[in-house]
Amino acid sequence: MMINAKKIEEIAKQVTDAIPPSIKNIANDFEDKTKTILQRKLALLDVVTREEFDIQTQVLIKTREKLAIMEAKITELEAAFTTGKKTE
């Protein structure tokens, strides 16, 4: 799973910017460790990227369309079977 690295970078930068300049070295180390910990913890979550979600949404839409076509065909075949008509 890929987490939006830019968003993590923004959060880490905001934390760093809030720290006084006199302790920037500690802040830089803190920023690096914060990013690492956030990425590690977020990777443990059972989530997908927005791109993966959008792709699966499109797959689902196409699958539903095909299912609707198949259901209509089955209904047509059932009707033809019960009336004894031949279908195309």
HELIX and SHEET records of a PDB file:
HELIX    1   1 ALA A    5  ASP A   17  1                                  13    
HELIX    2   2 PRO A   21  ILE A   23  5                                   3    
HELIX    3   3 LYS A   24  LEU A   44  1                                  21    
HELIX    4   4 ARG A   50  THR A   83  1                                  34    
END                                                                             
